[in-house]
Amino acid sequence: MENIPQHIVLFPDGNRRWARERGLHPLEGHLAGKNNLEEFLKWTKKRGVAVLTVFGFSTENWSRSPQEVDYLMTLFETYLGGESIAKFQEQGIRVCVIGQKDKLRPSLQKIIKEVEEQTRNNTGLRLNVAVSYGGRWDIVQAAQKALQEGVLAQELTQERFALYLSTAGLPDPDLVIRPGGEMRFSNFLLWQAAYAEFYFTKKYWPDFTEQDLDDALAEYARRQRRFGQ
């Protein structure tokens, strides 16, 4: 397939609704979503995508029940740590976590540090996992960093500002894929995705298949990107 996007953003949405419609506990939906993400990683890598950013847990998700938050944090530990690190190494995937890492429980912070350090030199797919992330937070923290470094107003260009964002050094997203039926951006990568193409589908994330990815890529290839020109 030609015209593959360099940077894909994924909203793995609809896990809880998927579970409820099957008479399952909502937490089982999150587990199914985590398992499907492992497959999605293989599909995107096989197609030559350079960067995949996954919306894992937003700054607003902290308002969910303690049980659900705790379960999600445990899922992140399972997905990022232990035997998973060896799998990332085997596939040449570099893993980075973006967001308010200081708000996460110490055990997860330790795993994040470990997986980031051990995969730092991998040159394959770059996987960004957004945990306790919000687009507005990212913009504010970038502005704070610039001020702390003494950057003057007249010196602050768009290019320089981008160096303080969580995704510094990466290409801006080309394609945003959001399963689950919602058609909004939910405070994610607000600065970076200014000219990204969007692909929405009503299919819940656990049901999203390799063919669905190809459909999204085919739709992306048909579009003419003008970047406001």
N, C-alpha and C positions, 0 to 999 in steps of 0.2 A: 504494500500500500504506500502510495506517495504522499508527501505533505504531512508527515507525522508531526504533531505538536511537540516542541521541546519540553514544555512544562505543563503538566496536567494537574488540576486541582480536583479532588474528589470529596464530595459530601456523602458518606456512607449512611444515608438517612432511611428511616422507616423500619428499623429493627424491632422496636417495641410493638408497632402496629402489626408487623408480620407475625410476631409471636401471639398476640391477642387473638388474631383471626384464626389461629390454629389451636386455640385453647391452651396455649403454653404460658408460662410465667414470662413477663417482659424481659427478665434477665437472660432467659434462654435466647431471646432475639439478639441480644448483644453478643452472645457467644457465637451464634450463627453468622453475625456480621463480621466478627473477628476472623472466623474461618474463611469467609469469602474474600476478605482483604488479602489473606495470604495467597489466594489464587490470583487475585487481581494484580498483585505485585509481579507474579510470573508472566501474566499476559502483557503488561505494559513493558516489562523488560525485554520480552521477546520481540516486541514491535519497535524497539529502539528509542523509547521515550527516555529523556535524560533526567528529568526531575519529576517526582510525584509528591505532591503535598496533600496530606489527608487531614481532614477536620475531625479530630478525635474527641475533644472535650472543650467546650467554650467557657469563657469567663462567666457566662450566665448559667451554665449547667451546674454550678455549685449549689443552686437553689433546689435541686432535685433531692429526693429522700436520701438520708444518710446511707441506707442499705444499698441503693442504686449507685451512689457515688463511690462507696467502698468497693462494690463489685467491679465497677469500671476501672478503678485504680489497680485492682488485682489483675484484671484483664491486660492492662498496659504492662504490668510487671511480667506477665506470662508471655506477651507478644514480643517484648523488647529484650528480655533477659534469658538466662539459662541457656538451653540448647538453641534458642533462636539466634543468639549471637553467632554461633558456628554456622548456621544456615545463611545468615547475612554475609559472613566471610566467604563461604563457599560460592555464593552468587555474585560476589564483588560489589555488594550494596553498601553504600555509606548511609548511616542513619543519623539524623539530627532531630532533636526535639525543640520545637519553638513554643514560646509561651511563658507564663509565670511559673517557672520551675521551682522557685522558692516557696510556693504555696503547696507543693505536693508533699506527700508523706516521705519521711527520710528514706525508707526502703526503696521507694520508686526513684527518688533523686539519685541514690547510689547506683541503681541499675542503669539509669539514663547516662550517668557519667561513664559507666563501664562500656556500654554499647557504643557511645560516641567516640570514646578513646580507641576502642579496638577496631572500629570500622573507619577511622579517620582517613586512612591512606587508600581505601578502596576507590576504584576509578569507574565503577559501573554506575548503575542507577543511583541517584541521590533521593533518599526517602526522607521527607520532612513529616514528622508527626506533630500535629498541633494539639497541645494539652494545656488547658487553662489559658487559652488564647482568645483574644478579641482584636478585631481590626482597629478599633478606636484606641485600645490600650497600646497596640503596636505603634501607632502614630504618635501618641503622647510620650511613650518611653523613648522614641527616636528623637523627639524634640528636646526632651530632658537631657539626653546624652549630648546632643549638639550644644546646648547651653552650658552644660558642665565642662565641655571642652573649650568653651570660650569662642565659639563660632559666632561671628558678627552677622547681623541681619543681611547686609549686602553681600555676604560671602555664601549665604545658604541658597544654593541652587537645587533644583529637583534631583539632579544626579548626586549631589553631595548628601542630600537628605536621605536618599535611598540607602546610603552606606550605613545608616544607623538603624535600619529596620531589621527585623528578625531574619529576613531572607537576603541580607546583604550579600552581594556577589553572585546571586542567581538570576537567570533570565526571568522576566515577568511571566506570569501564567498565560498560556495561549488558549487553553480549553478548560472550562469548568464543567464537570459532570455531576449532576445532582439527581439521583434516584429518589423515590419516595413520594413524588407528587407535589412537593412544595416548590414554589417558584419565587424564591427570594434568596438573598445572599447572606443573611444572618450574621452580619458583622464579621466577615472573614476576608482577610487580605484586601481591605478596602482600597488601599493605595496601589498595591501591586497589580490588581486585576482590572485596572481602569479600562483596558481595551481587550480583555479576554472574550472569547466566544463562549456562549452558554449552551449547554445541552441538558434538557430536563426530560425525565421519564417518570411515569406513574408507578413503574415497577419498584417494589421494595428492594432495599439493598441486598438482603440475603438471597434474593432471586435473580440478581443481576448476573448475566452470563458473559462469557467471552464473545459471543455473537453480539450482545448488547454493546460491548466496548467497540467492536468493529463498526456497528451502526453509528455510534457517536463519532468515531474517527472519519467515517465516510461523510457524515454530515459536515464535519469540520472542513474536510477537503473541498467540499462544494462551495463553501462560503468565500467571499472576497473580502479580505481584511484591508480596511482603508486607514485605520488608526486616526480617524477624525479628519482626514484630508479629502 
